[in-house]
Amino acid sequence: MGAPSPATDQDGEVWVTAGVAAQMLRVNVGTVRRYAAADKIAHARTLGGHTRFLLSDLEALQKRLTRKEPAA
């Protein structure tokens, strides 16, 4: 049994689990959930009550978190 595959919605947007999001951002799953609660990343609930995160938002957040400011 492997990791769940990403889900694609009718608009072609890719949604991933909190675990995948945490791996991408190199943070704890709880941190991902706090980001979602603060509306820093798009999220949705499945019919089963699981949270899914929008891959494009995660990629944008990942870029912001890893962007380095030039030294003064």
N, C-alpha and C positions, 0 to 999 in steps of 0.2 A: 504494500500500500504506500503510494508516494504522496507527495504534496499535492494539494488541490490545484488544478490548472486555473489560470485567470479566466474570468467570464467576460464576454463581450455583449454589450447591450444592443438594442435595435438601431442605435445611432452609430454603432461601431466603436464606442468608447470601451476601453478595457478596464475592468475592475478587479482588484486583487484583495487577498485576505490581509488581516492585520499582521500576521507573521511575515508575509512577503514584504509588506510595507516597512516593517521594522528592520528587516534585513537590508532593504534598499537604502534606508536612511541611517543604518548602523546605530539604532537606538533600541530600547526595550519596547515591547508591545504596549505597555502602559503609557509610554511616552506618545506613541502613535495615537492612542485613544484620547489622550489629553489634547493633542493637536487637533483632533477631530472635534472635540468638545469646544475648543476655542475657535472653530471654523477656519483653521489654518490649511486644512485639506478637505476636499470634498469626500463625503462618505454617504453611504446608504445602508439601510437594513434589508436583509433578505426576508422572505416569508418565514424562514426558520429562525429569524431573530439574530442572525450573524451580521457583522458589520463588514462592508466591502469599501475599498478605497479606490479612487480614480487614479489610474496609473499616470496620466498626464500631469495631474496636480503633484503627485509624488516626485516625478522627474523634475518639475519646476522647483519644488521645495528643496530637493537634493542639490540642485545647482546653486540655489541661494545659500544653503548651508555650507557648501564646499568652496564658494567663491572667496578668493583671498584678496584682501585689500592691499594695494601697493604700500611698501614701507616708505615712511616720510623721511 
